[in-house]
Amino acid sequence: MFVLERVLGEKQPVGVPAHRGVAIEDGVTHGLMNPMAPLRNCIAVAHAKYDALTCLSGDPRRDRYRETIASMMITALEELRKYGVPSRTQGAVEWHPGGLELPIYGVFDYEWSQHGIIADLKTTEKMPGEIKKPHARQVALYAASDNMDARLIYVTPKKFEPYRLENIKEHRKSLLRIAQTVERFLALSDDPDFFVSITMPDLDSFYWSEPAARQLAYKYWGV
């Protein structure tokens, strides 16, 4: 899928769970930046965003996921408003470590400089028992050191859980090793067909579950 999207330029559409996450983030941001805004207004912002993103979607889960937006919005806003108004939202971060040709780039959701907190909001169906590894590496990028209070804030239709990220330096080291591996892989050739020739999609993986993705697998790999 990396070769399909990043090397061949065949970007795949995301499903309604991702659209719900974007919509809830929009609604939560509206509510945090406007502390007096009624919850119904914030929910309306989220619904409008979700409807715009999914208006052409044929995903059978569309209506079911829309129904969970209000409860997730209420849960998230009631908790996050306790932090106050964020000092920054959607802040861009670039890290230029030695040994990399290109920087590692990311965008965090919220920063409360008055509390020394930087955080990402994650929407999910089931609450994880701990921070997921990819999320840990992602938020470690945003925090400069272990002195930063970096958090992953998970919200489900029924629960809210903020996890504080530990061992930030170790997660940043892992992120750097991954980036170095990607650069070494891409340095093998300037020819996209070369990367097709040395890879093969696993069509049993959920990454290839969409019909459009499977058609592209046949187009490029003949499977």
C-alpha positions as CSV (number, residue, x, y, z in Angstrom):
1,M,0.0,0.0,0.0
2,F,2.9,2.4,0.6
3,V,4.2,1.7,-2.9
4,L,0.7,2.2,-4.3
5,E,0.0,5.4,-2.6
6,R,3.4,7.1,-2.1
7,V,5.4,5.8,-5.1
8,L,2.7,5.3,-7.7
9,G,0.6,8.2,-6.5
10,E,-2.7,6.2,-6.3
11,K,-4.0,7.7,-3.1
12,Q,-6.8,5.6,-1.6
13,P,-10.0,7.1,-0.1
14,V,-10.5,6.7,3.7
15,G,-13.7,5.2,5.2
16,V,-16.4,6.7,7.4
17,P,-14.5,6.1,10.7
18,A,-11.8,8.5,9.6
19,H,-14.4,11.0,8.4
20,R,-16.1,10.8,11.8
21,G,-12.8,11.5,13.5
22,V,-12.2,14.6,11.4
23,A,-15.8,15.8,12.0
24,I,-15.6,15.3,15.8
25,E,-12.2,17.1,15.9
26,D,-13.8,20.1,14.1
27,G,-16.7,20.2,16.6
28,V,-14.4,19.8,19.6
29,T,-12.1,22.6,18.3
30,H,-15.1,24.9,17.8
31,G,-16.2,24.2,21.4
32,L,-12.8,24.7,22.9
33,M,-12.1,27.9,21.1
34,N,-15.6,29.2,21.9
35,P,-16.1,28.2,25.6
36,M,-19.6,29.7,25.8
37,A,-20.8,27.9,22.6
38,P,-23.7,25.5,23.5
39,L,-23.0,21.8,22.9
40,R,-25.8,21.6,20.3
41,N,-23.9,24.2,18.2
42,C,-20.6,22.2,18.5
43,I,-22.5,19.0,17.5
44,A,-24.0,20.8,14.5
45,V,-20.5,21.8,13.4
46,A,-19.4,18.2,13.6
47,H,-22.5,16.9,11.8
48,A,-22.0,19.4,9.0
49,K,-18.4,18.4,8.5
50,Y,-19.3,14.7,8.5
51,D,-22.1,15.2,6.0
52,A,-19.9,17.1,3.7
53,L,-17.1,14.5,3.8
54,T,-19.5,11.5,3.4
55,C,-22.1,12.9,1.0
56,L,-20.9,10.7,-1.8
57,S,-20.0,7.7,0.3
58,G,-21.6,4.3,-0.3
59,D,-20.3,2.9,3.0
60,P,-23.2,1.1,4.7
61,R,-21.8,2.3,8.1
62,R,-22.4,6.0,7.2
63,D,-25.6,6.5,9.2
64,R,-24.6,4.3,12.1
65,Y,-21.3,6.3,12.6
66,R,-23.2,9.6,12.3
67,E,-25.4,8.6,15.2
68,T,-22.4,8.3,17.5
69,I,-21.1,11.8,16.8
70,A,-23.2,13.6,19.4
71,S,-22.4,11.3,22.3
72,M,-18.6,11.4,21.5
73,M,-18.7,15.2,21.1
74,I,-20.4,15.6,24.5
75,T,-18.0,13.3,26.3
76,A,-14.9,14.9,24.7
77,L,-15.9,18.5,25.2
78,E,-17.0,18.1,28.8
79,E,-13.6,16.8,29.7
80,L,-11.4,18.9,27.4
81,R,-13.0,22.2,28.4
82,K,-11.5,21.6,31.8
83,Y,-8.1,22.3,30.2
84,G,-9.2,25.8,29.1
85,V,-8.8,27.4,25.7
86,P,-5.9,25.9,23.7
87,S,-3.0,28.1,23.0
88,R,-2.7,26.5,19.5
89,T,-4.6,24.1,17.4
90,Q,-3.4,22.2,14.3
91,G,0.2,23.1,14.9
92,A,2.8,22.0,12.4
93,V,6.0,20.4,13.7
94,E,9.2,19.6,11.6
95,W,12.0,17.5,13.0
96,H,15.4,17.6,11.2
97,P,17.5,14.9,12.7
98,G,20.9,14.1,11.4
99,G,21.1,11.3,9.0
100,L,17.9,12.0,7.2
101,E,17.6,13.7,3.8
102,L,14.1,15.0,4.5
103,P,12.5,16.2,7.7
104,I,9.8,14.3,9.7
105,Y,6.6,16.3,9.6
106,G,3.4,16.2,11.6
107,V,0.5,18.3,12.8
108,F,-0.7,18.1,16.4
109,D,-4.3,18.7,17.4
110,Y,-4.1,20.8,20.6
111,E,-1.6,22.6,22.8
112,W,-2.2,24.2,26.1
113,S,1.0,26.1,26.8
114,Q,-0.4,27.3,30.1
115,H,-0.3,23.7,31.3
116,G,2.6,22.4,29.2
117,I,0.3,19.9,27.5
118,I,0.4,18.9,23.8
119,A,-2.2,16.3,22.7
120,D,-3.8,14.4,19.8
121,L,-7.5,13.4,19.9
122,K,-8.3,9.9,18.7
123,T,-11.8,8.6,18.0
124,T,-12.3,4.8,18.2
125,E,-15.0,2.2,18.7
126,K,-13.2,0.4,21.5
127,M,-11.1,2.0,24.2
128,P,-7.5,0.7,24.1
129,G,-5.9,-0.4,27.4
130,E,-2.8,1.6,26.6
131,I,-1.4,4.0,24.0
132,K,-1.1,2.3,20.6
133,K,2.5,2.2,19.3
134,P,2.0,4.2,16.1
135,H,0.2,6.9,18.1
136,A,3.0,7.0,20.6
137,R,5.6,7.6,17.9
138,Q,3.3,10.2,16.3
139,V,2.9,12.3,19.5
140,A,6.6,11.8,20.4
141,L,7.3,13.8,17.3
142,Y,5.4,16.8,18.8
143,A,7.1,16.7,22.2
144,A,10.7,18.0,22.3
145,S,11.7,16.0,25.5
146,D,10.4,13.9,28.3
147,N,9.7,17.1,30.2
148,M,6.7,17.8,27.9
149,D,3.3,16.5,29.0
150,A,2.4,14.7,25.8
151,R,-1.0,13.0,25.7
152,L,-3.1,10.7,23.6
153,I,-6.8,11.5,24.2
154,Y,-9.0,8.6,23.2
155,V,-12.8,8.9,23.0
156,T,-15.4,6.3,22.2
157,P,-19.2,6.6,22.0
158,K,-19.2,5.9,25.7
159,K,-15.8,6.6,27.2
160,F,-13.0,9.2,27.4
161,E,-9.4,8.4,28.4
162,P,-6.3,10.6,28.4
163,Y,-3.1,8.7,28.4
164,R,0.2,10.5,29.2
165,L,3.0,9.4,26.9
166,E,6.1,8.1,28.7
167,N,9.6,7.5,27.3
168,I,9.3,10.2,24.6
169,K,13.0,9.9,23.6
170,E,12.7,6.2,23.0
171,H,9.6,6.7,20.8
172,R,11.4,9.4,18.8
173,K,14.3,7.0,18.3
174,S,11.9,4.5,16.8
175,L,10.4,7.1,14.6
176,L,13.9,8.0,13.3
177,R,14.8,4.4,12.6
178,I,11.5,4.0,10.6
179,A,12.2,7.2,8.6
180,Q,15.8,6.0,7.9
181,T,14.5,2.7,6.6
182,V,12.0,4.4,4.3
183,E,14.7,6.6,2.9
184,R,17.0,3.6,2.3
185,F,14.1,1.8,0.6
186,L,13.3,4.7,-1.7
187,A,17.0,5.2,-2.5
188,L,17.0,1.8,-4.3
189,S,15.7,3.2,-7.5
190,D,14.1,6.2,-9.2
191,D,11.9,3.9,-11.3
192,P,8.4,3.3,-9.8
193,D,8.2,0.0,-11.7
194,F,11.2,-1.3,-9.8
195,F,9.2,-1.0,-6.5
196,V,6.3,-2.8,-8.1
197,S,8.7,-5.6,-9.1
198,I,10.0,-6.2,-5.6
199,T,6.7,-6.1,-3.7
200,M,3.4,-8.0,-3.7
201,P,0.1,-7.0,-2.1
202,D,-1.5,-9.3,0.5
203,L,-5.1,-9.2,-0.7
204,D,-6.3,-10.8,2.6
205,S,-5.2,-7.7,4.5
206,F,-7.9,-5.1,5.3
207,Y,-5.8,-2.5,3.5
208,W,-6.9,-4.1,0.2
209,S,-10.5,-4.7,1.1
210,E,-12.0,-1.9,-1.0
211,P,-12.9,-2.9,-4.6
212,A,-11.0,0.0,-6.1
213,A,-7.8,-1.0,-4.2
214,R,-8.2,-4.6,-5.5
215,Q,-8.6,-3.3,-9.0
216,L,-5.3,-1.4,-8.7
217,A,-3.6,-4.5,-7.3
218,Y,-4.6,-6.3,-10.5
219,K,-3.5,-3.3,-12.6
220,Y,0.0,-3.0,-11.2
221,W,0.7,-6.5,-9.8
222,G,-1.6,-8.7,-11.8
223,V,-3.1,-10.4,-8.7
